Amino acid sequence: MRSLSLTWGSRRLQSDTRSAYMLLLPVLVFFLLFQYYPILKSIVISFMDYGLLMRQTPWVGLENYVRQFQDPLFLSALGNTLLFVAAAVIIGVVLALWLAVLVERTGRWAMLYRTLYFIPVVTSLLATSMIFRWLYASNGLLNFMLAFLGLEPQAWLLSETWALPSLVGLMIWKNLGFDLILFSAALQAIPESYYEASSLEGASSIQNFRYITLPQLRPIVLLVCITAVIRSFQVFTIVLAMTQGGPINATRTLVYHIYEQGIQYDEMGYASAAAVILLIIVAILTYGQMRLGREKG
């Protein structure tokens, strides 16, 4: 009787396993065709002198990679991207955490504030870029407010100094609500008894945040940082819609560089090499963040 029960259980497990694989098959096929195959294809193309309109695509080895680091446009794009990522991630994560703490203290109004902050996340990025382009215009609302306060208006998108920070501001505004929601969910998961016990010991708000809130939020901080780094490296739409990499390449980013070389100039092999370099940079930074998070954990 026992052997029959084990046999039936084994068959049931095998049947469930087959059903699970059948349900996962469409998703696996999708990822293989539209995620992993393009990545592998790009890696192969990066070693070729490849163009969509070229009849012959000779193998050139590492030439495309060597050219990247000899190209002032690529080096400019790399530097701009690193600056953009550093500013957007540090300022965005700190601001989102601070606002999440404030929002959770509003009690019954917290849901309203979370909704208001999340609205930009679901707004079209292209439409948002057009709105911010008007805000940053010489006769836009931002300069109008500066003039009203007696300050000198700025050529936000036409200045080598202010163009990149202007894009960083848009990026932070667009994604602030997403990070805030993650932090808010993590804050709600912290047991209230921790704070009650610390209050009995006479701990201040700053001590509560340092010794209770931050340690409890470490996993979600790691997640937010990783997602923020990845999306910041992928910045493209706002560059294309607002500055096209200008002025004088002050806002040229890696993805825009890839787009320009591959789509506009049809140097797909050269663009693929830049894409592979971007992939390696993001992978290294993501691995480093995860390794750091595990060591601190």
Secondary structure, DSSP 8 states (H G I E B T S, - for coil): -HHHHHHHHHHHHHHHHHHHHHHHHHHHHHHIIIIIHHHHHHHHHTTB---TT-S---B-TTHHHHHHHH-HHHHHHHHHHHHHHHHHHHHHHHHHHHHHHHHHTTGGGHHHHHHHHHGGGGS-HHHHHHHHHHHTSTTSHHHHHHHHTT-----TTT-TTTHHHHHHHHHHHHHHHHHHHHHHHHHHTS-HHHHHHHHHTT--HHHHIIIIIHHHHHHHHHHHHHHHHHHHHT--HHHHHHTTT-STTTT--HHHHHHIIIIIS--HHHHHHHHHHHHHHHHHHHHHHHHHHHHH-
